[in-house]
Every structure is written in C-alpha cells, then in structure tokens.
Amino acid sequence: MTKARMLVLTFLALLLAGGLTSRVHAAAVVLTHCPVTKVGTDGRLFVTCGGMDFVGLTGATTCNAVSVDTLKMWTALLSSALLSGKPVNITYENAAGACMGVLYSIDLFSN
C-alpha cells in the first residue's frame, strides 16, 4: 500500500471516528499554507502559525469546542507540520470578542 493511500485511509478513519473538524460559523476564516512555528497544550491547544496565535478548546464554552480526541489529533497533526516544515490550512473564528482565534479545522499539505 502506498504512503499516500495509507494517509488517505487514516484520515478517513479519523473522520469517521469523530472527525478532525467541527461546526463552522459564519465568522470563520481560512488561513492558507501557513507555516507552524509553535505548538503547546495545557488542556487546550495553542498554535502559532504565520505570526498569529490560535487556540483549540474542549468542554463547556460559548466558543467552538471540540472533543478531547479531536484536540489530540490536532496536536499530533500540528506537531508533524512543525517538525516537517509542511504548511497547514487553519480555519478559525475571526469575529471580535472572546472567541477570536478559536480553531475550527486544520488541514496538512504535502508540498
């Protein structure tokens, strides 16, 4: 099985198991081909990409919350992007207020 096929099958399995993405609101914006420069966690996920800071949240919040499993997958995906130098697309909340910079989805590219 080729590496690309294995990656696609893994991605599809993750989507079926709970997904890498969550609901998207009207104020969501996509930052494309962004180089990851920092990844950290403290029960939340923190990422710096293209000089901008983003956060992934779980639990009870008025912002976009994802499952703990999704947060773990995002952490692994972003760590892979950081170590490999591969760019990501990040969909995030762009509305002013407490939810600004909250993550909705992350996509890793091979170029």
Backbone as a chain_set.jsonl record, in Angstrom:
{"seq": "MTKARMLVLTFLALLLAGGLTSRVHAAAVVLTHCPVTKVGTDGRLFVTCGGMDFVGLTGATTCNAVSVDTLKMWTALLSSALLSGKPVNITYENAAGACMGVLYSIDLFSN", "coords": {"N": [[0.857, -1.165, 0.0], [0.6, 2.169, -0.864], [2.226, 5.094, 0.495], [0.734, 7.462, 0.315], [-1.859, 6.465, -0.06], [-2.243, 5.136, 2.361], [-2.192, 7.311, 4.097], [-4.511, 8.682, 3.275], [-6.474, 6.751, 3.92], [-6.121, 6.634, 6.693], [-6.822, 9.247, 7.405], [-9.55, 9.247, 6.6], [-10.535, 7.319, 8.37], [-10.173, 8.656, 10.781], [-11.965, 10.77, 10.44], [-14.382, 9.37, 10.435], [-14.325, 8.395, 13.003], [-14.904, 10.492, 14.663], [-13.99, 12.795, 13.716], [-11.879, 15.422, 12.408], [-12.621, 17.929, 12.232], [-14.945, 20.48, 13.212], [-18.109, 22.114, 13.867], [-18.706, 24.929, 11.718], [-18.787, 28.409, 11.866], [-20.345, 31.492, 10.737], [-18.442, 33.542, 10.882], [-16.043, 32.352, 10.422], [-12.732, 31.991, 9.134], [-10.288, 31.126, 6.677], [-6.906, 30.463, 6.93], [-4.389, 30.076, 4.735], [-1.844, 27.751, 3.663], [0.033, 27.985, 5.811], [2.921, 28.367, 7.815], [3.743, 26.453, 10.615], [4.896, 27.508, 13.746], [4.904, 27.161, 16.462], [3.685, 24.927, 18.938], [1.614, 23.997, 21.591], [0.261, 22.73, 24.724], [-2.15, 22.77, 27.402], [-4.311, 21.473, 28.391], [-5.787, 22.82, 26.724], [-5.271, 23.582, 23.247], [-2.591, 25.266, 21.862], [-1.428, 27.152, 19.16], [0.91, 28.666, 17.0], [0.97, 30.251, 13.981], [2.076, 31.548, 11.014], [2.673, 33.907, 12.346], [0.424, 34.427, 13.827], [-1.69, 33.727, 16.638], [-3.519, 30.877, 17.781], [-6.195, 28.946, 19.274], [-7.337, 25.804, 20.478], [-10.237, 24.482, 21.87], [-11.871, 22.55, 24.462], [-14.727, 21.065, 26.122], [-17.225, 22.848, 28.141], [-18.115, 25.756, 26.689], [-18.803, 28.951, 25.213], [-17.666, 29.335, 22.852], [-16.349, 27.662, 19.907], [-16.175, 24.372, 20.691], [-14.352, 21.329, 20.769], [-14.022, 17.722, 20.717], [-12.008, 15.906, 23.115], [-10.49, 13.963, 21.862], [-10.336, 14.968, 19.239], [-8.839, 17.262, 19.73], [-6.438, 16.055, 20.52], [-5.711, 14.82, 18.115], [-5.392, 17.069, 16.462], [-3.201, 18.216, 17.784], [-1.211, 16.301, 17.29], [-1.153, 16.42, 14.476], [-0.416, 19.115, 14.019], [2.046, 19.137, 15.322], [3.446, 17.389, 13.681], [3.457, 18.918, 11.34], [4.993, 21.089, 12.205], [7.494, 19.852, 12.755], [8.138, 18.778, 10.259], [8.086, 20.899, 8.551], [6.01, 21.334, 6.844], [3.254, 23.105, 5.377], [0.099, 24.274, 6.764], [-3.487, 24.53, 6.506], [-5.588, 26.603, 8.315], [-8.691, 26.881, 9.798], [-10.501, 29.305, 11.43], [-12.056, 31.246, 14.085], [-12.976, 34.522, 13.385], [-14.333, 36.67, 14.336], [-14.615, 39.566, 16.402], [-13.971, 39.525, 19.905], [-14.323, 37.222, 22.707], [-14.029, 34.733, 21.49], [-12.298, 34.948, 19.374], [-9.839, 33.682, 17.221], [-10.229, 31.023, 17.848], [-9.985, 27.624, 17.005], [-11.365, 25.842, 14.191], [-10.905, 23.957, 12.157], [-8.175, 21.981, 10.768], [-5.87, 21.465, 8.203], [-3.373, 19.522, 6.673], [-0.674, 19.86, 4.366], [1.168, 18.426, 1.587], [3.1, 19.675, 0.079]], "CA": [[0.0, 0.0, 0.0], [1.432, 3.365, -0.949], [2.189, 6.009, 1.638], [-0.392, 8.388, 0.105], [-3.105, 5.732, 0.17], [-2.326, 4.901, 3.799], [-2.542, 8.591, 4.707], [-5.923, 8.932, 2.977], [-7.283, 5.82, 4.715], [-6.028, 7.072, 8.09], [-7.632, 10.463, 7.507], [-10.963, 8.854, 6.543], [-10.856, 6.636, 9.621], [-10.287, 9.693, 11.802], [-13.22, 11.488, 10.225], [-15.474, 8.504, 10.863], [-14.229, 8.181, 14.442], [-15.205, 11.698, 15.437], [-13.659, 13.93, 12.876], [-10.832, 16.383, 12.693], [-13.221, 19.25, 12.128], [-16.157, 20.688, 13.985], [-19.013, 23.018, 13.176], [-18.098, 26.172, 11.261], [-19.691, 29.539, 11.983], [-20.287, 32.484, 9.672], [-17.264, 34.391, 11.005], [-14.84, 31.55, 10.241], [-11.828, 32.396, 8.06], [-9.245, 30.127, 6.43], [-5.538, 30.925, 6.721], [-3.866, 29.013, 3.881], [-0.415, 27.457, 3.539], [0.626, 28.673, 6.946], [3.98, 27.616, 8.497], [3.574, 26.328, 12.066], [6.133, 27.85, 14.452], [4.805, 26.813, 17.885], [2.556, 24.091, 19.345], [1.654, 23.739, 23.024], [-1.004, 22.329, 25.34], [-2.349, 22.814, 28.853], [-5.735, 21.14, 28.427], [-6.195, 23.477, 25.485], [-4.213, 23.518, 22.246], [-2.124, 26.564, 21.407], [-0.591, 27.062, 17.966], [1.282, 29.903, 16.322], [1.11, 29.959, 12.564], [2.096, 32.79, 10.26], [2.724, 35.027, 13.275], [-0.86, 34.575, 14.515], [-1.938, 32.726, 17.672], [-4.82, 30.229, 17.733], [-6.437, 28.052, 20.409], [-8.352, 24.763, 20.364], [-10.905, 24.349, 23.167], [-12.784, 21.449, 24.743], [-15.601, 21.313, 27.269], [-18.311, 23.827, 28.089], [-17.688, 27.09, 26.294], [-19.68, 29.551, 24.198], [-16.894, 29.28, 21.61], [-16.329, 26.356, 19.275], [-15.492, 23.343, 21.47], [-14.201, 20.047, 20.087], [-13.777, 16.614, 21.643], [-10.619, 15.73, 23.543], [-9.825, 13.184, 20.818], [-10.03, 15.883, 18.134], [-7.732, 18.096, 20.19], [-5.23, 15.218, 20.459], [-5.36, 14.647, 16.706], [-4.868, 18.355, 16.0], [-1.878, 18.378, 18.372], [-0.314, 15.429, 16.527], [-1.065, 16.952, 13.117], [0.361, 20.351, 14.055], [3.426, 18.774, 15.674], [4.018, 16.84, 12.448], [3.694, 20.051, 10.441], [6.105, 21.856, 12.772], [8.737, 19.111, 12.602], [8.431, 18.516, 8.85], [8.109, 22.137, 7.778], [4.881, 21.35, 5.913], [2.263, 24.13, 5.718], [-1.264, 23.85, 7.095], [-4.605, 25.473, 6.41], [-6.28, 26.698, 9.595], [-9.966, 27.593, 9.799], [-10.62, 29.833, 12.783], [-13.027, 32.303, 14.361], [-12.387, 35.825, 13.116], [-15.156, 37.724, 14.928], [-14.035, 40.185, 17.596], [-14.534, 39.037, 21.16], [-13.654, 36.162, 23.451], [-13.814, 33.539, 20.668], [-11.394, 35.218, 18.259], [-8.683, 32.79, 17.143], [-10.585, 29.647, 18.205], [-9.853, 26.735, 15.851], [-12.471, 25.034, 13.674], [-10.348, 22.798, 11.444], [-6.787, 22.052, 10.372], [-5.513, 20.599, 7.075], [-1.928, 19.435, 6.419], [-0.355, 19.708, 2.95], [2.402, 17.673, 1.315], [4.059, 20.415, -0.765]], "C": [[0.908, 1.234, 0.0], [1.245, 4.249, 0.27], [0.998, 6.965, 1.529], [-1.719, 7.701, 0.392], [-3.326, 5.481, 1.66], [-2.736, 6.172, 4.526], [-4.013, 8.916, 4.489], [-6.821, 8.03, 3.817], [-7.263, 6.201, 6.193], [-6.9, 8.299, 8.313], [-9.117, 10.124, 7.496], [-11.396, 8.146, 7.821], [-11.021, 7.649, 10.753], [-11.592, 10.475, 11.669], [-14.408, 10.667, 10.709], [-15.489, 8.312, 12.375], [-14.54, 9.42, 15.271], [-14.793, 12.952, 14.717], [-12.499, 14.763, 13.362], [-11.394, 17.794, 12.664], [-14.468, 19.301, 12.985], [-17.037, 21.672, 13.228], [-18.304, 24.326, 12.817], [-19.142, 27.27, 11.293], [-19.452, 30.534, 10.866], [-19.018, 33.319, 9.713], [-15.955, 33.618, 10.811], [-14.068, 31.998, 9.009], [-10.782, 31.308, 7.9], [-7.916, 30.836, 6.168], [-4.836, 29.814, 5.962], [-2.341, 28.961, 3.853], [0.406, 28.193, 4.596], [1.72, 27.822, 7.589], [3.778, 27.63, 10.015], [4.908, 26.618, 12.746], [6.091, 27.495, 15.936], [3.558, 25.976, 18.112], [2.701, 23.824, 20.837], [0.285, 23.362, 23.557], [-0.971, 22.58, 26.838], [-3.797, 22.423, 29.157], [-6.442, 21.814, 27.261], [-5.029, 23.303, 24.521], [-3.866, 24.935, 21.828], [-1.23, 26.357, 20.196], [-0.324, 28.47, 17.448], [1.603, 29.534, 14.888], [1.064, 31.289, 11.805], [2.102, 34.024, 11.153], [1.433, 35.283, 14.031], [-1.027, 33.447, 15.517], [-3.362, 32.21, 17.597], [-4.945, 29.303, 18.936], [-7.53, 27.051, 20.059], [-8.924, 24.502, 21.743], [-11.74, 23.08, 23.25], [-13.715, 21.885, 25.868], [-16.64, 22.387, 27.033], [-17.759, 25.208, 27.808], [-18.695, 27.642, 25.298], [-18.972, 29.604, 22.855], [-16.968, 27.865, 21.038], [-15.515, 25.371, 20.112], [-15.463, 22.047, 20.677], [-13.966, 18.966, 21.136], [-12.295, 16.565, 22.015], [-9.85, 14.955, 22.485], [-9.457, 14.057, 19.625], [-8.857, 16.771, 18.507], [-6.408, 17.33, 20.136], [-4.766, 15.045, 19.018], [-4.785, 15.935, 16.126], [-3.455, 18.577, 16.522], [-0.855, 17.541, 17.596], [-0.092, 15.966, 15.122], [-0.199, 18.201, 13.08], [1.812, 20.094, 14.436], [4.14, 18.2, 14.46], [4.354, 17.956, 11.469], [4.894, 20.867, 10.913], [7.439, 21.159, 12.499], [9.133, 18.895, 11.148], [8.553, 19.783, 8.012], [6.99, 22.234, 6.761], [3.877, 22.425, 6.341], [0.912, 23.512, 6.058], [-2.247, 24.935, 6.678], [-5.29, 25.443, 7.76], [-7.562, 27.485, 9.396], [-10.227, 28.008, 11.233], [-11.674, 30.918, 12.871], [-12.357, 33.659, 14.19], [-13.194, 36.972, 13.72], [-14.471, 38.269, 16.178], [-14.708, 39.61, 18.84], [-13.738, 37.882, 21.727], [-13.31, 34.947, 22.59], [-12.83, 33.757, 19.517], [-10.171, 34.316, 18.334], [-8.97, 31.355, 17.535], [-10.602, 28.795, 16.936], [-11.151, 26.022, 15.498], [-11.963, 23.797, 12.945], [-8.905, 23.072, 11.04], [-6.558, 21.051, 9.255], [-4.01, 20.664, 6.853], [-1.691, 19.196, 4.935], [0.983, 19.013, 2.764], [3.417, 18.463, 0.517], [5.042, 21.212, 0.016]], "O": [[1.862, 1.318, 0.774], [0.243, 4.161, 0.979], [0.332, 7.246, 2.524], [-2.604, 8.287, 1.016], [-4.444, 5.597, 2.162], [-3.533, 6.125, 5.463], [-4.691, 9.373, 5.408], [-7.822, 8.492, 4.366], [-8.286, 6.099, 6.871], [-7.632, 8.376, 9.3], [-9.873, 10.662, 8.305], [-12.511, 8.356, 8.299], [-11.913, 7.507, 11.589], [-12.238, 10.798, 12.665], [-15.331, 11.203, 11.322], [-16.548, 8.092, 12.963], [-14.436, 9.371, 16.496], [-15.21, 14.052, 15.079], [-12.18, 14.806, 14.55], [-10.708, 18.746, 13.034], [-14.977, 18.271, 13.425], [-16.748, 22.023, 12.084], [-17.408, 24.77, 13.534], [-20.256, 27.088, 10.804], [-18.468, 30.431, 10.133], [-18.555, 33.767, 8.665], [-14.875, 34.173, 11.014], [-14.652, 32.339, 7.98], [-10.424, 30.639, 8.87], [-7.821, 31.699, 5.294], [-4.697, 28.71, 6.488], [-1.655, 29.973, 3.996], [1.348, 28.922, 4.285], [1.475, 26.653, 7.886], [3.657, 28.694, 10.621], [5.934, 26.049, 12.373], [7.124, 27.522, 16.604], [2.499, 26.266, 17.557], [3.783, 23.465, 21.302], [-0.733, 23.638, 22.922], [0.091, 22.6, 27.46], [-4.424, 22.973, 30.062], [-7.543, 21.43, 26.868], [-3.931, 22.923, 24.927], [-4.75, 25.717, 21.478], [-0.367, 25.479, 20.205], [-1.198, 29.337, 17.455], [2.395, 28.631, 14.617], [0.114, 32.058, 11.949], [1.592, 35.074, 10.762], [1.342, 36.245, 14.794], [-0.563, 32.332, 15.281], [-4.301, 32.976, 17.381], [-3.946, 28.92, 19.544], [-8.525, 27.4, 19.423], [-8.167, 24.317, 22.697], [-12.252, 22.594, 22.242], [-13.519, 22.932, 26.484], [-16.908, 22.787, 25.9], [-17.013, 25.76, 28.616], [-19.371, 26.876, 24.611], [-19.597, 29.885, 21.833], [-17.584, 26.98, 21.632], [-14.299, 25.518, 20.232], [-16.429, 21.705, 19.996], [-13.737, 19.268, 22.308], [-11.445, 17.114, 21.314], [-8.682, 15.25, 22.231], [-8.376, 13.902, 19.057], [-7.973, 17.008, 17.684], [-5.379, 17.887, 19.753], [-3.57, 15.114, 18.733], [-3.803, 15.899, 15.385], [-2.598, 19.071, 15.79], [0.235, 18.019, 17.283], [1.036, 15.966, 14.629], [0.658, 18.337, 12.207], [2.713, 20.761, 13.927], [5.314, 18.495, 14.234], [5.413, 17.941, 10.841], [5.719, 21.287, 10.101], [8.399, 21.795, 12.064], [10.32, 18.833, 10.83], [9.064, 19.745, 6.892], [7.008, 23.117, 5.903], [3.669, 22.635, 7.536], [0.621, 22.375, 5.686], [-1.883, 26.1, 6.521], [-5.548, 24.366, 8.298], [-7.542, 28.609, 8.893], [-10.183, 27.184, 12.146], [-12.128, 31.445, 11.855], [-11.304, 33.919, 14.772], [-12.783, 38.128, 13.626], [-13.829, 37.525, 16.92], [-15.886, 39.255, 18.809], [-12.624, 37.599, 21.288], [-12.389, 34.203, 22.925], [-12.562, 32.825, 18.759], [-9.54, 34.199, 19.384], [-8.052, 30.534, 17.558], [-11.164, 29.198, 15.918], [-11.932, 25.646, 16.373], [-12.524, 22.711, 13.097], [-8.466, 24.22, 10.976], [-7.003, 19.907, 9.348], [-3.434, 21.752, 6.845], [-2.414, 18.423, 4.307], [1.826, 19.007, 3.661], [4.519, 17.964, 0.29], [5.898, 21.878, -0.566]]}, "num_chains": 1, "name": "protein.A"}
